[in-house]
Amino acid sequence: MAIFLNENSKVIVQGMTGSEGQKHTARMLGAGTQIVGGVNPRKAGTSVTFDVIPYGPVADQVTAGPTEVAVYGTVKEAKDATGADVSVIFVPPAFAKSAVIEAVDADMELVVVITEGIPVQDSTEFYAHAAAKGVRMIGPNCPGIISPGKSNVGITPADITGPGKIGLVSKSGTLTYQMMYELRDIGFTTCLGIGGDPVIGTTHIDALQAFQDDPDTEVIVMIGEIGGDAEERAADYIKEHITKPVVGYVAGFTAPEGKTMGHAGAIVSGSSGTAQAKQDALEAAGVRVGKTPSQTANIARELLA
């Protein structure tokens, strides 16, 4: 099994005709994702042909060569024509808010926002809109979600790992990839990059509960980073609600105090939001925390053994 995304998910790409949208749509198709349409109001009624190169764990099940994907004028038109239930957004920051709101209003079950650099006010508005409508949003500023061997929505390389017993939720995109690689011998049910902006949709807590409820996930790996209190809140939640073993890693032990590091949410004030404070909270909840990604992977491997 997997969380939020599986082999039956039908995906449309908002921004498919742009350079990033085209590049990653081709890679998603190559990974076996059911891409059923794209959205661009100026190119409605046309199509884009992708040269699909199969790769990853389902490479032998994907047809190589030209694949034509229709372009629709709106998300609703795309959904009505294809039965799509997932939208992934590659539009520029200035247009991201309207793109997310359009996907939410079309009642997509899952909206994955890859775009980075979206103003926090815009993110706040479309997050509130999605929450009010009961639509799950992942991101913004994230690598997306992959259920290896089933579907890949976003920019995560599908050939790092195959399906297995570990669930992964991470604030960091590159650390998502590294942890997938470190544990490639075991594999994952789902790997989820939630993004590091101050306002995001799906949180560590949402993913933790979904992995708790997934019968195929045996160990959960949670990657956090400095800034905010998301990891501390996750620690409280783990203590009360999660019975499966959780392994943690917190990026940013050497970050200077008061300086924003990388992600817009990664700012530390005094002792609040430091890597040490997060590690202390997680360990108090029974989470084993690795000092490095490799050590974290070894702890997960040990727990599975």
N, C-alpha and C positions, 0 to 999 in steps of 0.2 A: 504494500500500500504506500501511500504518500500523503502529504498534506497540501491542501489548496490547489494542487495542479497534478493532473494525471494524463494517461494516454488518450482519454476521451475529450480532453479540453480542446475547444475550438477557438483559435486565436485570430484576432484582427490586429493590424499594425497601423496605428495613427502616426503618420510621418513616414510611411513605407517608401514613398517616392524620393525622399531626400537621400543624400549620400550615406549617412549613418544608418538610416532605416533600411536602405537597400542592402548594405553590407551585412547587417545583423539578421535581416530576414533570410538571406541566403544561408547563413550559418544555422539559424533556427530550423530551417527546412532540412538542412543536412543532418541535423540531430534528431529528426523524426517528428518535430513539432507539427501539429495540424494547423498550418497557416491558411485560413480560408478567405482572407481578403485584406485589403488596405483601405485607408481613408484619406482622401484629399479632395476637397470641394472643387478645386480647379481642374482636376483630372478625372472626375467621375465618368464612368462609362469606358474608360481605357483599361489596360492591364499592363503588368510588368512581368517580363520573363526572366527567371532566375536560373543560372547554371548551377544546379544543385550537386554538391560534392558530399556524399555520405561520410560521416565520421562519428566517432564515439561508440558507445556500447550497442547501438542499434544500426550501425552502418550497413550490415548485411540485409536489413529489412527496408532500407530507404532506396528509392529508385533514383539513380544518377541521371544527370542531363537536364535539359530545359524543362522548367515548370512554370506555368503561367498562373499568375494570381491577379484576380480582378480588383479594380479600384472603385470604391463607392464614394458618394458625395458626403454622407454622414454616417456616424456610428450606427444609428437606428436602421438606416437602409442596409448596412452591412449585416447587422444582426438579423433583420427580417429575411434577408436573402440566404444567409448561411447557417443560422442557428448558433452563431458565435456566443461564447459566454465569458471570454477573456479578452481584454484589450491591453496592448503594450504601447507605451507612448514614447516616441523619439522626436517630438517636435521641439523647436527652440524655446528657451525660457519665456520669452515674451508671450508666447501663444499657449503655454502649458496649462494655465488655469482654465481657459475655455475648453481645451481638449479634454481635461479630466472631467470637468462639469458635464460636457457632452456625453462622455462614456458613462458617467454615473446616471444621468437622466435617461440613458438608453437601457438602464437596468442590467448592465454587465455584472456578472458575479464577482469578477476579479479585475482590478485595474492596476497595472504595473507601470510606474512612472520612472523611466530611466533618466530623464533629463536632469542635469545638474545646473546650478546657478539660478534656480527659481527664487524670486523674492519671498522672504518669509511670510509677508502679508498674503501673498497669493496662495502659498502652501496652507496657511491657516484657513483661508476661505474655502479652498476645495477639499481640505481634510474635513472640515465641519459639514460640508455638503454631503460628502461620501458617508460620514458617520450617521447623519440624519436619515439617509436613504438606506442604510444597512448594507452598503457596498464595501467589500474588502479592498483596501488600497495597499500596495506595497511601494515604498519609496516616499518621496522622490530622492534623486541622487543616489541610486542604488544599482547593483548589477542585475537585480531581478531574482528569479526563482527557477530552480532546476530540480526535477525529480528524475534522476539518472535512469536511462533506459525507457523513459516514458515521455517526457516533454521538457522543453527548455524555453523559457520566456525571459528574454533579456540579453545580456552580453557575456554571460558566463561560458567559458569554453566547455563543450560537452565531452571532450576526450580526456579530461583529467582523471575521472573516476567512473565507476559503474555503480549499479544498485547494490545496496547492502543494508546494514542494521543501525546506522548512525543517523541521527537528525542534527542538522547544523543550522544555527541562526547567528548572524554576524552583523555588526555595524559596518565593518570594513569590507570593501570589495576585494582588494588584493589579499587580505588575510583569509577571506572565504576561499579563494583559489588555493592558497598555500595549504590550508587545513584539508581541503579536498585531496590535494596531492599527497600530503603526509599520510593520510588514511586510505589511500586508493586501494590498498590490499584488502580492505574490509568493505568499503563502499557505503553509500548513503541512501536513505529513503527519500529525503528532500534536503536541499541546501538553499537557504534563504538569506539574501542580503537585504537588510531592512533599511540601509542608508544611515548617514551620520548627521543629517540636518537637524536643526532644533525642533522642527515639526515634521513628523513622519506618520504614516498610516499604521501598518502592522508593527507591533512592538515585540520586544523580547518575550514579554508575558504572553501575548497572543500565540506566538510560535511554541513556547514551552507547553502551554495547555494543549495545543494541537498535537504535538509530539507525544505528550502524555496519553492522549486518547488514541493514538495510532498504534495498533497491535504489533506492527512490524518494526517500530523504532524501539531499540533496546537501551541505547545510551544517547544522551543529548549533549552536544557540544555548543557552548554559548561564548561568543567572542564579543567583548565590549571594548570601550576605549574611554579615555579621560573626558571629562565634561559632563555636566548635567547629573541627574540622579537615576537614570533608567536602570542601571545595573543594581543599585541599591534597592529599588522597587522590585526588580526581578528577584533579588535575593529573598525579600520578604515573602514574595509569592511562592517561591520554591519551598520555603520552610512550611508553608500552610497547605500547598496543593499538589506538589510534584513528588511522586514516589520513585520514579525512575532515576538512576544515577545521572548527575549532571557534572560535566567537566567545564571549567571556565578558563578563559584567558583574557587579560586586560592589557590593551596596548597603551603605552604612554608613560611608563615609569620614569623615563629620563626627560620628559617634557618640562620646560621652564614654567614656573607658576605665572598665571596671568596672561599668558600668550596663547592666542588661537593657533592650533596646530592642525593644518589640513582641513578637516571637516568643520563646517560652520558651527556645529554643536560642541566642538572639542575645546572648551575654554574652562579653565580652572580658577576658582576664587578661594583663597585660603586653603583649608583642608577639604572643602566641599568639591567633589568631582575628581579628586586625585585617584590615581591608579591604586595607591595603597588603601584608601578608604573603600574603594570598590572591592578589592581583594578581601579585605577584612570582613565586609558585609557578606560576600559570597561564602567565605569559609565558615562564618558563623551559621550559615544556613545549611552547612554540610556539603558544600560544593568543593571539590578538589580543584585548585587553581594552579595552572602551570606557569612557570616563569618565562618560558619561550613557547612558540608554536609547536616545536618538536617535542618538548616535554609534555605539553598539553595532549598531543596526539598519543604519546606513549602511555599517558594515564588512561585515555579512552580505550586503548588497546588492552591494557591491563584489566580494566573493568569488564570488558567483553570476555576476556579469557576466563 
